[in-house]
Structure formats: structure tokens, C-alpha cells
Amino acid sequence: MLVLASLLALCAAAPADSTCPQINQRDQDLEILPKYPLDPEKFITPIYIWGPSSQLQGLREAIGVAIRLNRTLLLPPFLTHSSDPLGNDQPVPTDIRLDIPKLRKLVSIAFTDDLRCLQSDAVFLARGIYNKPTDPAVMVERVKRIENFEKAAHMKVLRRTDDDEVCTVLEKTGSKGLALALARFILQTNAFLTGATQKHSALYVSTPPSEAEKMRSIVLSAKSILENEGWSLDVVTTTDTQEFLDENYGDCEMMQYKSEVLSLVEQELTYRGDYFIFSELSGWSANVRKERIMEDKYFYEMSVIKLIEDFGPFSSNFTTSTSLRTSSSTLR
């Protein structure tokens, strides 16, 4: 993956006397000629807003604009998610989320950390600052985010002078219905097979840490349904990955940004997965899907809503299984 740093690759490249990946890669491949060499005297930088996934999308767009305008891409720090223990919109080193040497092979890059002139010459608005003049709340929020960006990047940007149906399906389905839909999907499509045995699947479940335990209970309910059908299911969750990182990399510099690292590792895992069940409304899922499309993996994915519609307790996708009929009638 070009943009998402693979922690596994970093670990493999770590020195023999260290278990910690090397975060700062800015001095690697300095002399390499990028595929798109850009004007070294002119620069363009993205202004990141919203969450980490939206910020990565903004970076992708900025790469395209930089190439078209022939300006060296100036990389600012990223910003933390609103749920991050460090607080909202706190600066995150570029190296945490990006594979700098790989990006350097694509385009000419520099860093806002190295700027001597901290004032921008022009600002291009990719979207309106506010929705309508009578609704100043949105304008205030977006201006605040730009101000937070300015603090993180140490540069000045602002010029200062004196759908119901989907909701109904999800509401009626509930946790037990989602467990049933997942179990039905696995039984009727042979999804997530490991190859070890004919009736054995392995599933990785990625969720926001605050929802990890709830989602784990749903998947364990699906596992119980599958066991009644003679089907075994191995489950690994966000909580397991978090514990693995704490145990093996707890003393590493990168763990100052624990939430960032966890999210990147999970995006890498889901990118590599054989099948992907995603959230349609998630920017996180959208980033993973873009990378999977590049590898022709888009045939092997389904949205959570589609999963519920086709395999949930209110779907017409019935089964002859006694245990599943019982579960379905109970949920109805």
C-alpha cells in the first residue's frame, strides 16, 4: 500500500538489537528521482480536517493536484481523531501514517517542519467554509479546524481582518440479528474458510476501541450459532491487536500515538484479507476499499447493510437449518 505504512514491514526492517520499528524515515532515499519530479521552488500543502481516514483521502487528492500544478507536495502533520486519548486535532508526525520512502518514489515531497516562510500565498477551497450565511455554526467549526491545522503545521492559512429505510433495517435487526446474518452468510457462502478443515472459518473484526467489546459479543453469538451447525469459527478482534501491540511494542516511540498505530495495523490487516465486510458510511472502510480495488479484490466484499438485508432475520434468504430457523423466528 502506498500511503498506509505497513507496521509488519517496518518491524522486519528494524535493527537486530531493537524490537521497535524505525519511525523517522525522512532521510531515506533522498537522492531518488520520483516518477513525477515537481518544481522545487513552488509548494502546495493539504489542509487536513475531519478524522484520519478523511485526512488520508485529502492527501490523495493533494497528490493529484500537486502533479497537475507542478508543485512540490509539502507534507504537514496529521491530526488525531476526536476519540483519541491524546485529544482532538492534536498533531501526529507524518511518519506515523505514511511510508515516506515509497511516497518519495512517486512525487517530490518536503515537510512543513522545514519551512522558513510560514505564510501561504494562496488558498484553494475544496469545499465551502459554510453551508449558508444563516447557519454560522458550520462555518465556526470549520474555521476552528483550520486554526488547529495552523497550530500543528506552524503556518498561517487564514487571512484575518478586524436515509430512513436503512436506519429502519438496522434498528429492527439489533445485535442478535447481526449475529444471525453473519452465521447465515458463512454457512451459505463458505466465507472465511481457512483451508485447515472444510467447516472452519477465521474472522478478524475491526471496530472503534469503544465498541470492541460489544462487537466481540455479537461475533461470539454468531460463533455459537455456527457450532450448532458443526462449523467452527476463530475470532480475532481489535482488543486482541491492541493487547498484542501493548505487549510487544509498549515501550516504543510510536506507541505515543497508540490509536494511530492500531488503526493503521487494522487497515493493513483488512486490506490483506480474502473477504471484507465494510461499513458504507465509514471513511476508514472507504480507504481500505480503495486499496483493495487496486489489487482486484473488490469482488470479495459486502457492506454490513447488504449482509443484514440478504442474510438477516427479515430477509427472504431462508435456510433449512433447524437452529437457524429457531433463531430467526425468535428474532422476528
C-alpha positions in Angstrom: 0.0 0.0 0.0 1.4 3.4 -1.0 0.1 5.6 1.8 -0.6 3.4 4.7 2.6 2.4 6.5 2.8 -1.3 7.0 3.9 -1.9 10.5 4.8 -5.5 9.6 7.3 -4.3 7.0 8.7 -1.7 9.5 9.2 -4.5 12.1 11.0 -6.6 9.5 13.3 -3.8 8.7 14.1 -2.9 12.4 17.7 -3.4 13.6 18.6 -6.7 15.1 19.3 -5.1 18.5 15.9 -3.3 18.6 12.3 -4.6 18.6 10.9 -1.1 17.8 10.2 0.0 14.2 12.1 3.0 12.9 9.6 5.8 12.7 11.6 8.6 11.2 12.3 7.7 7.5 12.7 11.2 6.2 16.4 10.8 5.4 15.9 7.6 3.3 16.2 7.7 -0.5 16.8 11.4 -0.6 18.5 11.2 -3.9 15.9 9.1 -5.6 14.2 10.6 -8.8 10.4 10.4 -8.3 8.1 9.3 -11.0 6.7 12.8 -11.1 9.5 15.3 -10.3 7.9 18.6 -9.4 9.0 22.2 -9.2 11.3 22.6 -6.1 10.7 26.3 -5.9 6.9 26.1 -5.6 4.9 24.2 -3.0 1.4 23.0 -2.2 0.1 21.6 1.1 -3.3 20.0 2.0 -5.3 21.3 5.0 -6.5 18.3 6.9 -9.9 18.2 8.5 -12.2 15.6 10.0 -10.9 12.1 11.0 -7.8 10.2 10.0 -9.4 8.4 7.1 -10.7 11.7 5.6 -7.3 13.2 6.0 -5.7 10.3 4.0 -8.3 11.0 1.3 -7.3 14.6 1.4 -3.7 13.6 0.9 -4.6 11.5 -2.2 -6.4 14.5 -3.7 -3.4 16.8 -2.8 -1.0 14.4 -4.6 -3.1 14.7 -7.8 -3.4 18.5 -7.5 0.4 18.8 -6.9 1.2 16.8 -10.1 -1.3 18.9 -12.2 0.1 22.2 -10.8 3.7 21.1 -10.8 4.3 22.0 -7.2 6.3 20.0 -4.6 4.0 18.4 -2.1 4.5 19.8 1.3 3.5 17.3 4.0 2.1 18.8 7.2 1.5 16.7 10.4 -1.8 14.8 10.5 -4.4 15.4 13.3 -5.8 13.0 15.9 -9.4 11.7 15.8 -11.9 13.2 18.2 -11.9 9.9 20.2 -8.2 9.8 20.6 -6.9 9.7 24.2 -4.5 12.5 23.3 -7.4 14.8 22.5 -9.0 16.1 19.3 -6.9 17.7 16.5 -3.5 17.1 18.1 -0.5 16.8 15.7 0.6 13.4 14.6 4.0 13.0 12.9 3.7 12.4 9.2 5.9 9.3 9.5 3.3 7.5 11.7 0.8 7.2 8.9 2.9 7.4 5.7 5.6 5.3 4.2 7.8 8.2 3.3 10.4 6.4 1.1 7.5 4.9 -1.1 5.8 8.3 -1.4 9.1 9.9 -2.4 9.3 7.4 -5.3 6.0 8.8 -6.6 6.3 12.6 -6.2 8.7 15.3 -5.0 7.9 16.0 -1.3 9.0 18.2 1.6 7.8 18.9 5.1 6.1 21.9 6.8 8.6 21.3 9.6 11.3 22.6 7.4 9.5 25.8 6.3 11.3 29.1 6.6 8.4 31.1 5.2 5.3 30.4 7.3 2.8 32.4 5.3 0.8 30.9 2.4 0.5 32.8 -0.9 -2.9 31.5 -1.9 -5.6 29.1 -0.5 -7.8 26.9 -2.7 -11.1 25.9 -1.2 -12.1 22.3 -2.0 -15.4 22.9 -0.3 -17.4 25.9 1.1 -16.4 27.1 4.5 -20.1 27.3 5.5 -23.4 25.8 4.2 -25.4 29.0 4.1 -24.9 32.5 5.5 -27.8 32.0 8.0 -26.0 28.9 9.5 -22.8 30.2 11.1 -22.3 27.1 13.3 -20.7 25.1 10.5 -18.5 28.0 9.5 -17.2 28.3 13.0 -16.5 24.6 13.3 -14.5 24.5 10.0 -12.6 27.7 10.8 -11.7 26.2 14.2 -10.3 23.1 12.5 -8.2 25.2 10.1 -6.9 27.1 13.1 -5.9 23.7 14.7 -4.2 22.8 11.5 -2.2 26.1 11.6 -1.0 25.2 15.1 0.1 21.8 14.1 1.8 22.9 10.9 3.2 26.2 12.3 2.0 28.1 9.3 -0.7 30.6 8.5 -3.6 29.8 6.2 -6.5 32.1 7.2 -6.5 35.7 6.3 -7.5 37.6 9.4 -9.1 41.1 9.4 -10.8 43.4 12.2 -31.6 7.7 4.6 -34.6 6.3 6.6 -35.0 2.9 5.2 -31.5 1.8 6.1 -32.0 3.1 9.6 -35.2 1.0 9.9 -33.4 -2.2 8.8 -30.6 -1.7 11.3 -33.0 -0.7 14.2 -35.1 -3.8 13.8 -32.2 -6.1 13.4 -30.3 -5.5 16.6 -27.2 -7.3 17.8 -28.7 -10.8 17.7 -29.9 -10.2 14.2 -26.5 -9.2 13.1 -25.0 -12.4 14.7 -27.6 -14.4 12.8 -26.9 -12.7 9.5 -23.1 -13.3 9.9 -23.7 -17.0 10.7 -26.0 -17.5 7.8 -23.6 -15.8 5.4 -20.7 -18.1 6.5 -22.9 -21.2 6.2 -24.4 -20.4 2.9 -21.3 -19.0 1.1 -18.5 -20.9 2.8 -16.9 -17.5 3.7 -13.6 -17.0 5.5 -12.5 -20.7 5.1 -9.0 -21.3 6.4 -8.3 -24.4 4.4 -7.5 -26.4 7.5 -10.8 -28.2 7.5 -13.9 -28.0 5.4 -16.0 -26.4 8.1 -13.6 -24.0 9.8 -13.5 -20.2 9.2 -11.3 -17.4 10.6 -12.6 -13.9 11.1 -10.9 -10.6 12.0 -13.2 -8.0 13.4 -12.1 -4.3 13.4 -14.1 -1.7 15.3 -13.5 1.5 17.2 -12.0 0.6 20.5 -15.1 1.9 22.3 -17.3 -0.6 20.5 -14.8 -3.5 20.5 -16.4 -5.5 23.4 -19.9 -5.1 22.1 -18.9 -6.3 18.6 -17.0 -9.2 20.1 -20.1 -10.4 21.9 -22.0 -10.3 18.6 -19.4 -12.3 16.8 -19.3 -14.8 19.7 -23.1 -15.2 19.3 -22.5 -16.0 15.7 -19.9 -18.5 16.7 -22.3 -20.2 19.0 -24.9 -20.5 16.2 -22.2 -22.0 13.9 -21.2 -24.5 16.5 -24.7 -25.9 16.5 -24.3 -26.5 12.8 -20.9 -28.3 13.2 -19.0 -25.3 12.0 -16.0 -23.8 13.9 -15.0 -20.1 13.9 -11.8 -18.5 15.1 -12.3 -14.8 16.0 -9.6 -12.1 16.5 -10.7 -8.6 17.3 -9.4 -5.0 17.8 -8.9 -5.8 21.5 -6.6 -8.7 20.7 -4.5 -6.5 18.4 -4.4 -3.7 21.0 -3.1 -6.2 23.6 -0.5 -7.6 21.1 0.8 -4.1 20.4 1.0 -3.2 24.1 2.8 -6.4 24.9 5.4 -6.3 22.1 5.8 -2.6 21.3 4.6 -0.9 24.5 8.0 0.8 25.1 8.4 2.0 21.5 8.3 5.7 20.5 5.4 5.0 18.1 3.2 3.9 20.9 2.8 7.6 22.0 0.3 7.5 19.2 -1.3 4.2 20.1 -4.7 4.9 18.5 -3.0 5.9 15.2 -0.8 2.7 15.1 -3.8 0.5 16.0 -5.9 1.9 13.2 -3.1 1.6 10.6 -2.3 -2.0 11.6 -6.0 -2.9 11.3 -6.3 -1.2 7.9 -3.4 -3.3 6.7 -4.9 -6.5 8.0 -8.3 -5.8 6.4 -6.6 -4.8 3.2 -4.9 -8.2 3.1 -8.0 -10.2 4.0 -9.6 -12.5 1.5 -13.0 -11.1 2.1 -14.1 -7.7 3.5 -17.4 -6.8 5.2 -17.4 -3.0 5.4 -19.4 -0.1 6.7 -20.8 2.0 3.8 -20.7 5.2 5.9 -17.1 4.8 7.2 -14.2 6.8 5.7 -12.0 4.1 7.3 -13.7 1.4 5.3 -13.5 3.6 2.2 -9.8 3.9 2.4 -9.3 0.1 2.7 -11.7 -0.5 -0.2 -9.7 1.9 -2.4 -6.5 -0.2 -1.8 -8.3 -3.5 -2.3 -9.7 -2.2 -5.6 -6.1 -1.7 -6.8 -5.5 -5.4 -6.1 -8.7 -6.5 -7.8 -10.2 -7.6 -4.5 -13.4 -5.7 -4.9 -15.3 -8.8 -6.0 -14.8 -10.2 -2.5 -16.6 -7.7 -0.2 -20.0 -6.8 1.1 -21.5 -3.9 3.2 -22.9 -4.6 6.6 -26.2 -3.3 5.4 -26.3 -5.7 2.5 -25.3 -8.5 4.9 -28.3 -7.7 7.0 -30.7 -7.3 4.1 -29.7 -10.6 2.4 -29.0 -12.8 5.5 -30.6 -11.2 8.5 -33.8 -12.2 10.3 -36.0 -10.1 8.0 -34.5 -11.3 4.7 -36.2 -13.8 2.3 -33.0 -15.8 2.2 -34.3 -18.7 4.2 -32.4 -21.8 5.2 -33.4 -25.4 6.0 -31.3 -25.4 9.2 -33.3 -26.1 12.3 -31.2 -24.0 14.6 -31.2 -21.0 12.2 -35.0 -21.3 11.7 -35.4 -21.2 15.5 -33.1 -18.2 15.9 -34.9 -16.4 13.1 -38.4 -16.9 14.4 -37.3 -15.8 17.9 -35.9 -12.6 16.4 -39.0 -11.9 14.4 
